[in-house]
Amino acid sequence: MKTSVDIPERELEDAMRFTKARTKRDAIVTAIVEFNARRRVAELARFAGTCDQLLTVAQLQAHRQQG
């Protein structure tokens, strides 16, 4: 998708340096992908320990021994 945005030159230069991108496009895409990945992990972390239907390690081992 083509989009025109005004990105501060210094920020774009830093993004290119940090991502080791050869093009502005590659730097922007890499930054967006990494940002989204971090947000997904943060979103999942909010739910850590909230599921009461998971087995404990001891319950899983007992279940495996039964067979």
Number of C-alpha atoms within 10 A of each C-alpha: 2 4 4 5 6 5 9 8 9 9 10 15 14 12 18 20 12 12 16 12 16 10 9 13 12 15 21 17 13 18 16 12 12 13 11 12 12 12 12 11 10 11 11 10 11 9 9 8 8 9 8 7 6 10 11 10 9 9 11 12 12 11 11 9 8 7 6
